[in-house]
Amino acid sequence: MPDRKKLKIGDKIRLLKVPEEDKVQREQEIAQGVEEPGWTADTIERIIAQDPVVEVYTIDDFERPWFTCDIMVNGELETHTLAINEDDSWEMV
């Protein structure tokens, strides 16, 4: 399993799949009738489909690396900023 604490600003990673915790959250939100359930999981699926290679742009005070990326959603460009989880959902490029 890759170690997110070893990532540095400028490192590139490839997103491989939606993290399990995000899938579980989506299922719970669907069951609860939440508006726009599974936003994070859906966004990660779109990123993977469009361009799964992202670049670490910052590391927060809790040593979590973050990336920003642009994706097309319903014909419009959206910018998303997400933290990189410590699991097997990504790999170094």
Backbone hydrogen bonds, N-H to C=O, Kabsch-Sander energy under -0.5 kcal/mol:
donor,donor_aa,acceptor,acceptor_aa,energy
4,R,2,P,-0.7
6,K,3,D,-1.7
7,L,4,R,-1.3
10,G,56,V,-2.9
11,D,8,K,-2.4
13,I,54,V,-2.5
14,R,91,E,-2.9
15,L,13,I,-0.5
15,L,52,P,-2.8
16,L,89,S,-3.6
17,K,89,S,-1.4
22,D,19,P,-0.9
23,K,19,P,-1.6
24,V,20,E,-2.6
25,Q,21,E,-2.0
26,R,22,D,-2.1
27,E,23,K,-2.3
28,Q,24,V,-2.4
29,E,25,Q,-2.6
30,I,26,R,-2.5
31,A,27,E,-2.2
32,Q,28,Q,-1.8
33,G,29,E,-0.7
33,G,30,I,-1.0
34,V,29,E,-2.5
39,W,36,E,-0.8
42,D,38,G,-3.1
43,T,39,W,-2.4
44,I,40,T,-2.6
45,E,41,A,-2.3
46,R,42,D,-2.0
47,I,43,T,-2.4
48,I,44,I,-2.6
49,A,45,E,-2.0
50,Q,46,R,-2.1
51,D,47,I,-3.1
54,V,13,I,-2.5
54,V,52,P,-0.6
56,V,11,D,-2.9
57,Y,66,W,-2.7
58,T,66,W,-1.2
60,D,64,R,-2.4
63,E,60,D,-2.0
66,W,58,T,-2.5
67,F,82,L,-2.5
68,T,55,E,-0.6
69,C,80,H,-2.5
71,I,78,E,-2.7
73,V,76,E,-3.1
76,E,73,V,-1.7
78,E,71,I,-3.3
80,H,69,C,-3.0
82,L,67,F,-2.3
84,I,65,P,-2.8
85,N,83,A,-0.6
87,D,85,N,-1.3
90,W,87,D,-0.5
91,E,14,R,-1.7
93,V,12,K,-2.3
